[in-house]
């Protein structure tokens, strides 16, 4: 499983780049929402 993932990443840097960008955006949104909730409740 991991080897096939590595192979796909090696063959497709564009897909990896897009995936990383999407992951960063999701994490940023999560952190932003968490900050809002903390401000509301604390």
HTML snippet that shows the backbone in 3Dmol.js (N, CA, C, O; Angstrom):
<script src="https://3Dmol.org/build/3Dmol-min.js"></script>
<div id="view" style="width:600px;height:400px;position:relative"></div>
<script>
const pdb = `
ATOM      1  N   UNK A   1       0.842  -1.209   0.000  1.00  0.00           N
ATOM      2  CA  UNK A   1       0.000   0.000   0.000  1.00  0.00           C
ATOM      3  C   UNK A   1       0.874   1.255   0.000  1.00  0.00           C
ATOM      4  O   UNK A   1       0.726   2.126  -0.858  1.00  0.00           O
ATOM      5  N   UNK A   2       1.794   1.339   0.979  1.00  0.00           N
ATOM      6  CA  UNK A   2       2.663   2.516   1.057  1.00  0.00           C
ATOM      7  C   UNK A   2       3.539   2.638  -0.173  1.00  0.00           C
ATOM      8  O   UNK A   2       3.779   3.738  -0.671  1.00  0.00           O
ATOM      9  N   UNK A   3       4.020   1.492  -0.666  1.00  0.00           N
ATOM     10  CA  UNK A   3       4.897   1.529  -1.844  1.00  0.00           C
ATOM     11  C   UNK A   3       4.141   2.067  -3.057  1.00  0.00           C
ATOM     12  O   UNK A   3       4.689   2.854  -3.829  1.00  0.00           O
ATOM     13  N   UNK A   4       2.894   1.651  -3.227  1.00  0.00           N
ATOM     14  CA  UNK A   4       2.110   2.125  -4.373  1.00  0.00           C
ATOM     15  C   UNK A   4       1.831   3.618  -4.232  1.00  0.00           C
ATOM     16  O   UNK A   4       1.815   4.351  -5.221  1.00  0.00           O
ATOM     17  N   UNK A   5       1.611   4.062  -2.994  1.00  0.00           N
ATOM     18  CA  UNK A   5       1.387   5.490  -2.758  1.00  0.00           C
ATOM     19  C   UNK A   5       2.642   6.266  -3.119  1.00  0.00           C
ATOM     20  O   UNK A   5       2.572   7.299  -3.785  1.00  0.00           O
ATOM     21  N   UNK A   6       3.800   5.763  -2.674  1.00  0.00           N
ATOM     22  CA  UNK A   6       5.076   6.412  -3.003  1.00  0.00           C
ATOM     23  C   UNK A   6       5.281   6.444  -4.509  1.00  0.00           C
ATOM     24  O   UNK A   6       5.730   7.451  -5.058  1.00  0.00           O
ATOM     25  N   UNK A   7       4.954   5.350  -5.175  1.00  0.00           N
ATOM     26  CA  UNK A   7       5.127   5.273  -6.624  1.00  0.00           C
ATOM     27  C   UNK A   7       4.235   6.310  -7.310  1.00  0.00           C
ATOM     28  O   UNK A   7       4.673   7.011  -8.222  1.00  0.00           O
ATOM     29  N   UNK A   8       2.988   6.399  -6.865  1.00  0.00           N
ATOM     30  CA  UNK A   8       2.068   7.378  -7.451  1.00  0.00           C
ATOM     31  C   UNK A   8       2.562   8.797  -7.219  1.00  0.00           C
ATOM     32  O   UNK A   8       2.489   9.640  -8.113  1.00  0.00           O
ATOM     33  N   UNK A   9       3.064   9.059  -6.020  1.00  0.00           N
ATOM     34  CA  UNK A   9       3.588  10.386  -5.714  1.00  0.00           C
ATOM     35  C   UNK A   9       4.787  10.687  -6.596  1.00  0.00           C
ATOM     36  O   UNK A   9       4.923  11.797  -7.110  1.00  0.00           O
ATOM     37  N   UNK A  10       5.658   9.700  -6.771  1.00  0.00           N
ATOM     38  CA  UNK A  10       6.848   9.892  -7.589  1.00  0.00           C
ATOM     39  C   UNK A  10       6.478  10.163  -9.042  1.00  0.00           C
ATOM     40  O   UNK A  10       7.131  10.960  -9.716  1.00  0.00           O
ATOM     41  N   UNK A  11       5.423   9.494  -9.524  1.00  0.00           N
ATOM     42  CA  UNK A  11       5.018   9.646 -10.918  1.00  0.00           C
ATOM     43  C   UNK A  11       4.199  10.915 -11.139  1.00  0.00           C
ATOM     44  O   UNK A  11       4.144  11.438 -12.252  1.00  0.00           O
ATOM     45  N   UNK A  12       3.568  11.403 -10.081  1.00  0.00           N
ATOM     46  CA  UNK A  12       2.608  12.493 -10.261  1.00  0.00           C
ATOM     47  C   UNK A  12       2.829  13.639  -9.269  1.00  0.00           C
ATOM     48  O   UNK A  12       2.034  13.812  -8.345  1.00  0.00           O
ATOM     49  N   UNK A  13       3.888  14.415  -9.447  1.00  0.00           N
ATOM     50  CA  UNK A  13       4.160  15.523  -8.517  1.00  0.00           C
ATOM     51  C   UNK A  13       3.054  16.570  -8.504  1.00  0.00           C
ATOM     52  O   UNK A  13       2.839  17.240  -7.494  1.00  0.00           O
ATOM     53  N   UNK A  14       2.348  16.711  -9.631  1.00  0.00           N
ATOM     54  CA  UNK A  14       1.253  17.684  -9.695  1.00  0.00           C
ATOM     55  C   UNK A  14       0.144  17.293  -8.726  1.00  0.00           C
ATOM     56  O   UNK A  14      -0.380  18.134  -7.996  1.00  0.00           O
ATOM     57  N   UNK A  15      -0.208  16.005  -8.726  1.00  0.00           N
ATOM     58  CA  UNK A  15      -1.257  15.517  -7.823  1.00  0.00           C
ATOM     59  C   UNK A  15      -0.830  15.727  -6.376  1.00  0.00           C
ATOM     60  O   UNK A  15      -1.635  16.127  -5.535  1.00  0.00           O
ATOM     61  N   UNK A  16       0.443  15.453  -6.093  1.00  0.00           N
ATOM     62  CA  UNK A  16       0.953  15.641  -4.732  1.00  0.00           C
ATOM     63  C   UNK A  16       0.842  17.110  -4.338  1.00  0.00           C
ATOM     64  O   UNK A  16       0.410  17.430  -3.231  1.00  0.00           O
ATOM     65  N   UNK A  17       1.234  18.001  -5.246  1.00  0.00           N
ATOM     66  CA  UNK A  17       1.163  19.433  -4.961  1.00  0.00           C
ATOM     67  C   UNK A  17      -0.254  19.874  -4.666  1.00  0.00           C
ATOM     68  O   UNK A  17      -0.495  20.610  -3.709  1.00  0.00           O
ATOM     69  N   UNK A  18      -1.196  19.425  -5.486  1.00  0.00           N
ATOM     70  CA  UNK A  18      -2.604  19.781  -5.284  1.00  0.00           C
ATOM     71  C   UNK A  18      -3.095  19.240  -3.947  1.00  0.00           C
ATOM     72  O   UNK A  18      -3.781  19.937  -3.200  1.00  0.00           O
ATOM     73  N   UNK A  19      -2.736  17.984  -3.650  1.00  0.00           N
ATOM     74  CA  UNK A  19      -3.155  17.358  -2.398  1.00  0.00           C
ATOM     75  C   UNK A  19      -2.618  18.128  -1.199  1.00  0.00           C
ATOM     76  O   UNK A  19      -3.341  18.360  -0.231  1.00  0.00           O
ATOM     77  N   UNK A  20      -1.349  18.524  -1.265  1.00  0.00           N
ATOM     78  CA  UNK A  20      -0.728  19.269  -0.164  1.00  0.00           C
ATOM     79  C   UNK A  20      -1.425  20.611   0.026  1.00  0.00           C
ATOM     80  O   UNK A  20      -1.711  21.014   1.153  1.00  0.00           O
ATOM     81  N   UNK A  21      -1.699  21.305  -1.084  1.00  0.00           N
ATOM     82  CA  UNK A  21      -2.378  22.606  -0.999  1.00  0.00           C
ATOM     83  C   UNK A  21      -3.760  22.445  -0.374  1.00  0.00           C
ATOM     84  O   UNK A  21      -4.145  23.228   0.494  1.00  0.00           O
ATOM     85  N   UNK A  22      -4.504  21.437  -0.810  1.00  0.00           N
ATOM     86  CA  UNK A  22      -5.842  21.210  -0.258  1.00  0.00           C
ATOM     87  C   UNK A  22      -5.767  20.882   1.227  1.00  0.00           C
ATOM     88  O   UNK A  22      -6.579  21.364   2.016  1.00  0.00           O
ATOM     89  N   UNK A  23      -4.792  20.061   1.606  1.00  0.00           N
ATOM     90  CA  UNK A  23      -4.629  19.694   3.013  1.00  0.00           C
ATOM     91  C   UNK A  23      -4.316  20.930   3.853  1.00  0.00           C
ATOM     92  O   UNK A  23      -4.868  21.106   4.939  1.00  0.00           O
ATOM     93  N   UNK A  24      -3.430  21.782   3.345  1.00  0.00           N
ATOM     94  CA  UNK A  24      -3.066  23.004   4.077  1.00  0.00           C
ATOM     95  C   UNK A  24      -4.283  23.915   4.233  1.00  0.00           C
ATOM     96  O   UNK A  24      -4.498  24.493   5.299  1.00  0.00           O
ATOM     97  N   UNK A  25      -5.075  24.041   3.169  1.00  0.00           N
ATOM     98  CA  UNK A  25      -6.284  24.874   3.230  1.00  0.00           C
ATOM     99  C   UNK A  25      -7.256  24.325   4.269  1.00  0.00           C
ATOM    100  O   UNK A  25      -7.819  25.083   5.060  1.00  0.00           O
ATOM    101  N   UNK A  26      -7.453  23.000   4.267  1.00  0.00           N
ATOM    102  CA  UNK A  26      -8.372  22.386   5.226  1.00  0.00           C
ATOM    103  C   UNK A  26      -7.898  22.617   6.654  1.00  0.00           C
ATOM    104  O   UNK A  26      -8.695  22.947   7.531  1.00  0.00           O
ATOM    105  N   UNK A  27      -6.588  22.443   6.888  1.00  0.00           N
ATOM    106  CA  UNK A  27      -6.027  22.636   8.229  1.00  0.00           C
ATOM    107  C   UNK A  27      -6.187  24.097   8.649  1.00  0.00           C
ATOM    108  O   UNK A  27      -6.505  24.388   9.802  1.00  0.00           O
ATOM    109  N   UNK A  28      -5.962  25.014   7.702  1.00  0.00           N
ATOM    110  CA  UNK A  28      -6.097  26.442   8.004  1.00  0.00           C
ATOM    111  C   UNK A  28      -7.543  26.778   8.367  1.00  0.00           C
ATOM    112  O   UNK A  28      -7.791  27.529   9.310  1.00  0.00           O
ATOM    113  N   UNK A  29      -8.500  26.218   7.615  1.00  0.00           N
ATOM    114  CA  UNK A  29      -9.912  26.461   7.905  1.00  0.00           C
ATOM    115  C   UNK A  29     -10.269  25.907   9.276  1.00  0.00           C
ATOM    116  O   UNK A  29     -10.977  26.548  10.052  1.00  0.00           O
ATOM    117  N   UNK A  30      -9.768  24.700   9.569  1.00  0.00           N
ATOM    118  CA  UNK A  30     -10.039  24.059  10.848  1.00  0.00           C
ATOM    119  C   UNK A  30      -9.500  24.915  11.988  1.00  0.00           C
ATOM    120  O   UNK A  30     -10.195  25.148  12.977  1.00  0.00           O
ATOM    121  N   UNK A  31      -8.259  25.384  11.848  1.00  0.00           N
ATOM    122  CA  UNK A  31      -7.652  26.221  12.879  1.00  0.00           C
ATOM    123  C   UNK A  31      -8.418  27.525  13.055  1.00  0.00           C
ATOM    124  O   UNK A  31      -8.612  27.987  14.179  1.00  0.00           O
ATOM    125  N   UNK A  32      -8.849  28.115  11.955  1.00  0.00           N
ATOM    126  CA  UNK A  32      -9.594  29.378  11.992  1.00  0.00           C
ATOM    127  C   UNK A  32     -10.933  29.189  12.713  1.00  0.00           C
ATOM    128  O   UNK A  32     -11.304  29.987  13.574  1.00  0.00           O
ATOM    129  N   UNK A  33     -11.651  28.119  12.348  1.00  0.00           N
ATOM    130  CA  UNK A  33     -12.940  27.832  12.990  1.00  0.00           C
ATOM    131  C   UNK A  33     -12.754  27.549  14.471  1.00  0.00           C
ATOM    132  O   UNK A  33     -13.552  27.991  15.297  1.00  0.00           O
ATOM    133  N   UNK A  34     -11.694  26.805  14.810  1.00  0.00           N
ATOM    134  CA  UNK A  34     -11.406  26.483  16.204  1.00  0.00           C
ATOM    135  C   UNK A  34     -11.154  27.771  16.981  1.00  0.00           C
ATOM    136  O   UNK A  34     -11.630  27.921  18.106  1.00  0.00           O
ATOM    137  N   UNK A  35     -10.406  28.703  16.384  1.00  0.00           N
ATOM    138  CA  UNK A  35     -10.129  29.982  17.034  1.00  0.00           C
ATOM    139  C   UNK A  35     -11.413  30.757  17.304  1.00  0.00           C
ATOM    140  O   UNK A  35     -11.568  31.357  18.368  1.00  0.00           O
ATOM    141  N   UNK A  36     -12.336  30.745  16.341  1.00  0.00           N
ATOM    142  CA  UNK A  36     -13.618  31.442  16.509  1.00  0.00           C
ATOM    143  C   UNK A  36     -14.409  30.814  17.654  1.00  0.00           C
ATOM    144  O   UNK A  36     -14.947  31.522  18.505  1.00  0.00           O
ATOM    145  N   UNK A  37     -14.476  29.483  17.672  1.00  0.00           N
ATOM    146  CA  UNK A  37     -15.222  28.799  18.731  1.00  0.00           C
ATOM    147  C   UNK A  37     -14.625  29.089  20.103  1.00  0.00           C
ATOM    148  O   UNK A  37     -15.349  29.294  21.077  1.00  0.00           O
ATOM    149  N   UNK A  38     -13.285  29.103  20.166  1.00  0.00           N
ATOM    150  CA  UNK A  38     -12.635  29.381  21.446  1.00  0.00           C
ATOM    151  C   UNK A  38     -12.954  30.797  21.912  1.00  0.00           C
ATOM    152  O   UNK A  38     -13.169  31.026  23.102  1.00  0.00           O
ATOM    153  N   UNK A  39     -12.984  31.749  20.976  1.00  0.00           N
ATOM    154  CA  UNK A  39     -13.306  33.135  21.342  1.00  0.00           C
ATOM    155  C   UNK A  39     -14.745  33.239  21.838  1.00  0.00           C
ATOM    156  O   UNK A  39     -15.034  33.990  22.770  1.00  0.00           O
ATOM    157  N   UNK A  40     -15.643  32.484  21.213  1.00  0.00           N
ATOM    158  CA  UNK A  40     -17.053  32.530  21.614  1.00  0.00           C
ATOM    159  C   UNK A  40     -17.226  31.950  23.018  1.00  0.00           C
ATOM    160  O   UNK A  40     -17.939  32.515  23.847  1.00  0.00           O
ATOM    161  N   UNK A  41     -16.570  30.822  23.276  1.00  0.00           N
ATOM    162  CA  UNK A  41     -16.834  30.086  24.506  1.00  0.00           C
ATOM    163  C   UNK A  41     -15.917  30.417  25.670  1.00  0.00           C
ATOM    164  O   UNK A  41     -16.218  30.054  26.807  1.00  0.00           O
ATOM    165  N   UNK A  42     -14.782  31.111  25.413  1.00  0.00           N
ATOM    166  CA  UNK A  42     -13.855  31.362  26.524  1.00  0.00           C
ATOM    167  C   UNK A  42     -13.884  32.809  26.982  1.00  0.00           C
ATOM    168  O   UNK A  42     -13.161  33.178  27.907  1.00  0.00           O
TER     169      UNK A  42
END
`;
const viewer = $3Dmol.createViewer("view");
viewer.addModel(pdb, "pdb");
viewer.setStyle({}, {cartoon: {color: "spectrum"}});
viewer.zoomTo();
viewer.render();
</script>
